[in-house]
Amino acid sequence: MSNPEDSAIAAPISIDGGILDRMIEVRRHLHRHPELSNSEAATQSYLREMLAGQGIENIRDVAGYGLAVDIVGTGRPSNRKIAIRADIDALPIEEESGVDFASVNPGVMHACGHDAHAAMGFAVAAHLHRTRDSFGGTVRLIFQPAEEDEPSGGKRVVAEGHLDDIDAALCVHVDPYTPSGKVAVGSGPYTLACDTFDVLVTGSAAHAAKPYEGIDALTVACSMVGELQKIVSRETNPFDPLVISVTAINGGNAYNVTAGRVALKGTIRSGNDATRERAWRRVREVLEGVAASHGAKVKVDIHRGEPGVVNDAEMAELILAGAKASIGAENALNMPGWSIADDFAYYSERIPSVYFRLGIRNEDVGSVFPLHHARFRIDEAALKVGALTLVSAATMFLSAQGGSADG
């Protein structure tokens, strides 16, 4: 790939105000009607309708409840192809954000910003379709389901071959920790690998007044939660990313009976393969050791999830160049990654890719709560910045010299 700066667009990109207004409309509709992973039927139907309303044709289903559409430029010869991923699923969270367009689906909320990602993807598709005589090559918009849960939509996109003829991929994620309107990116490892675990602790129930006559599985489980934290705090170099979180505990059903069985579940996030393997081993050893010390039994199931996203160095420079060209150098930040996981990692395993962050933090509009929080909110003014950066980076990539994945 040639230097991204060499492909900078002479005039700043501007997206039609009507498209930007419709982008906010799309975002608010999706926010009001969130759907969980692998259940995004209404979301898929709505996005298809909105894309078709812009005159976009050949919209196809991907990965179950996802969509893909190719916007083919006619302005100059280019056989380059780039994909833009926009995830569309929501989370099992009861919304407390207080916005006028809050979720009407009980217990389901767009608390990770995927409604905004999908809306930016819509705006990019609409703009590129309307201005396709200004560039050459192909931009494939992938509206991907099931980023938040298994089976992974990202893994399925790759398995179905939707990247086989693609040269590179872009992905944006809203970031409530970065000031609104800023774009942040860096090269190398950018998210952590994500695994999950299920644990079943078996003791023996007893009268709550005579707990010594049994083995209290709840007490054992609580000891396990504390001991697991020491793998990170006392066994791992703080410069070697590792997070172990127990996210659910379930057991017991009476005031006067100790628990005979308790289930735990949680997640392991790691920054490299060696740490990942060590964490798996130590989780098993700690849980088995705690169970044995109490005379209980334990069954441990660890499930391998997505790897970490690795940003291609040249693609990261492309995002910085695109942001500088479209929103100004002062808004383009070179920043390290974060500890969340994202199945865009399957894209980055397959082709040169970049995952960048769009700042949405604005005290004035209350967008100060973290991802996956019931009061999570977005500064919608930032979405224009994300859409402009995607358009600029994609068209810069297409105008650069180089071959395509399909020859």
N, C-alpha and C positions, 0 to 999 in steps of 0.2 A: 504494500500500500504506500502511496506517496504521502508526503507530509500533508496532514489535513489543512494546515494553514494555507497551503498552495491552492486549495479549492474554495477558499472563502468567497461568499457571495458578495458581489460589488455593492448592491443595494440591500438595506435591511429588509427582512421578510416582514410582511404584514398580513394578518389573517382577517378576512372580512368580518365586520362586526356582527353580521347576521349569524355567521357560523359560531362565533364566540358566544352569542346569546343562546343559541341552540345547544351548545356544549353544556352550559349551566343548566338548561332545561333537562338535558339527558342525565346529568349528574344527580339532580334533585329527584327525578323520577326513579332512578335506580336506588337512590338512598331510601326513598319512601317504600320501595317494594324489593327488599333484599331477599336473596335466596342462598341457601347453604350449598356447599360443594357437592357437585354431581347431581344437583337438583335445579339447575338454572334455566329451566324451560321457558319461563316467562321473560327472563332477562334476554335470552337468546332471541326470542320472537320480537321483543321490543327493539333490540339493536338492529336486527334485520330490517325492520320497518323503517327505522330512522335512517339507516344507510341507503336503503332503496329510495327514500324520499329525497335524497341528494342526487339521484340519478345514477347511483352506483349499481352495477350489474354483476352477475356471476358471484354472488355471495354464497359461500358453501359452508356446510357443517363440518366441524372438526372436533375431535376428542369428546364426543358425546354432545354436550350442550354448549360448545363453543362455535365460533364463526371465524372464517378467514376470507379476505378479499384482497385481490391484487390491483394496485393502482399503477398502470403502465404509462410512463412518460412518453410523449411523442415529440419532444422538442429537439432532441439531438441523439445521435446513435450511442447506445450503451447497452451492453448485455449484463451489467451488474444488477444484483438483486439483494435487497436488504429487508429483514423482517423487523417489525415492531410488535412486542408482546404487551398486551393489556389484559390483566386478570380481571375477573368479573364476579367472583363469589364473595359471600359475606360470612359472618361469624355467629355462633350461638351465644349471643349476648343480648340482654334486655337493655334497650337504649334509654339513656338518661341525658342526652345532649341538650334537649330543650329547643332544638331548631323547629321551625314551622313545618318542615317536610320530614319529620321523624318517621321511623319505621312503623308501618301499620301491620307488620307481621310479628306477632308476639314472640319474644325470645330470639329474634334474629336482627342483626344490625351490621351495617357497613362500618365497622370499627377499625378497619385497616386501610381505608381509602381506595378500595378497588372500584367503587362507583366513580371516583375521580379519574382513575386510570382509564376506565372504559370511556368516560366522557372525553378525555384528551385524545384517546385513540380515534373516537368518532370525529373530532375536530380535525385531526391530522388527515384522516381519510377524505373528509369533505373538502378540505383545502387543496390537497394534492390532486383530487379528481377535477376540481374546478380549474386548477392551474397546470394541468398535465402537459400543456404545450410548452412549459418553461423548463422542463428537465427531461432527461432520458433515463432508461432503466426501469426497474420495478420495485415498488415498496409493497410488501405483504403485511397487512395488518392482521394480527392474530388475537382475537378476543377469546382468551383462554379460561376455561372453567377450572374449578378444583385446584386452586393454588394452596388453599388452607388445609386440605385433608386428603387422605388416601381414598381411592387410587388417584394418584397425582395427574392433573391435567397436563402439566409440563412434560412429564415422562411420556404420556400418551401422544402428545403432539410430535415428539421426536420419533416414537415408535411407528406412527402412521406415515412418516416420511415427509412431513410438511416443511422440514428444513433441508431436505436432500438437495434441492437446487438453489439454496440460499447461500450467499457469501458471508453474511455477518448479521448480527441481531442487536437490537437496542431494547432497553426496558427502563422505565421510570417508576420510582416509588416515592410517594409523599413522605415527608420527613418532619414530624412535629418538634424536632430538636434543633432545627436549623431555621434561621429567620426567613420569613415569607419572601418568595421571589428569588431566592438564591438557588443556584444549582451546585451540587457537590458530587465529586467523583474522584476516584483514585484507581491506580492499576494494581493488579495482583489479586490475592484473596480478598473478597469484599463482603461475603456473608459466611455464616457458619453452617457446617453440615448439621442435619437434624435427624436424630433417632428418637424413638419412643420406647417406653417400657411399661409392662403390666406385671404386677406383683400380687401374689395371693399368699397371705400369711394364715397358717392354720394352727390353732391352739386347741383348747377345750374349754367350753363354757362352764361357768360356775355361778353360784349365788353371789350377788354383788357384795353381800355382807361377809362372805367367806371366799374371797378371791384366791386364797392359797390352795383351794381344792381343785383349781383348774389352771389353765395357762391362758392368760389374758392376751388375746391376739391384738387387741387395740394398743395395749402398752408396748408390745413388741414392735408394732408398726410405727408408733411414735418414736421409739428409739431408732428405728431404721431411718426415719426422716432426718433426724439430727446427725446420725453418723454419715449419711450420704453426703452431707454438705462438707465434711472434712476432706473428701477426695479433692475438692477444688481448693478449699482454704488452707489445707495443710500438706497436700501432696503434689500440687501443680504450680509450676512457675507462673507468676502473674502475667508474664509476657507471652504465655502460651495459652491462647483462648480456650476456655472450657467452662460451660455452664451446665449444672445438673439441677433441675427443678422438679420437685414433686408437686403435681398440679391437682390431684384428687385423692381423697381417702374415704373409704366407704365400709362401714361395718357396725354391727350391733343394732338392736332395735327395741331395747327395753331399758327401763330405769334400774331394774334390780337383777339383771343378768349380764355377766361379763361377756365380751364378744368372743365367739369361737373361731370366727373367720373374718378377715379384713382384707380388702383389696386396695392397692395403691396403683397410681399411674403417674407418669411424668415424662420428661424429655431430657435428652442429652444433646448439647450443642458443642461442637468441637471445630477447631481451626485447621487440623491436619490429620492425616491418616494414622500416624503413630499415636497421637493423643486419643483419637477416636477408639482405636483398638484397646489402649490401656484403660480408658474409661469403661468400656464394656466389661473388661475383665474385673476391674475393681468394684464396679457396681454389684456384679454377681458375688464376689468374695465378701464384700461388706454385708450384703443382705443375708447370705448363707451363714456368715459368722455370727451376726446378731441373732438370727433365728436359733442357731445351735446353742448360744449362751443362755437362752431363755427356755430351752427345751421344746421349741416350736418347730414347725416345718414351713418351708417357703418354696414357692414355684415362681421362677423368674423368666419372663419372656421379653426379649429385646428385639425391636423391629427396626431394620435399617431403612432410613428415609433418604431424602435428597442429599446430594453432596453440597459443598459450599460453592457459591458463585465465584468464579475467577475472572476478573476483568482483563481483557486483552489490552496491552499497553497502548497500542496505536488507536484502538477504539476509544479508550479513555481520553486520549488527546483529541480525538474527533469530537467528543462531547464538549470538552473545554473550548475547542475552536468554534463549534456550533453555537454554544452559549454566548461566547464573546461577540460573535457576529450578529446575534439576534437580540441579546438583552444587555450587552455591555460587559467588559472585562471585570468590572467591580462586582458583578453578580455571579461569576464563575469561580468556584472554590475547589482547590485540590485537597480532598479530605480522605482519611482512611475509612475503612468499612465499619460495619456495625455487627452486633451479635445476633440479629434476627436471621432466619433461614428463608429461602425462597426457591421454589422449584424451577425458576429461570436457570438454576444451576445445570439442569439437563441441556439447555440450549448452549450454555458456555462450554460444556464438555464436547459438544458436537461441532461448533463453528466459533470463530472469533466473535466475542460478544462483550457488551458493556451494560452494566446495571448502575444507574445513577439516581441520586436523591434530589427531590424537589422540596425546598423549604416551604413549610406552610404555617410556621409558628408566628402568630400575631396576637399580642395581648389584647388589642382593642376589640377583636371579634371572638375572643375566648378560645382560640385554637392553641391551647397550651397543654392539653392532656395527651398522654402517650398512646401509642398504637395499642389496640385491643382493650381500650378503656371504654366503659359505658358512657362517658361524657366526651368522647373523642369528637372533635370538630375540625373542619378544614377552612382555611382562608381561601375562598373561591377565587380571589383575585390572582392567586399564584398559578391557577391552571393555564392561563394564557402563556405564562412563562414556560411551563412544561411543554405545551403544544408547540410553541415557537422553537424551542431547543430541539425537539424531535424532528420537526420539519427541516430545520437548518442542517442538523447533523446528517439526516438521511439523504438530503439532496447533495450535500458536500461529498458524501461517500459515493453516490452514484456518478458524480461528475469526475471523480478521480480515475486515474488510469489503472487498469488491471483486468484480469480475466474473471469469469464467473464460475460458479460451482458446477454448472452443467456444460462447461467448455465453450 
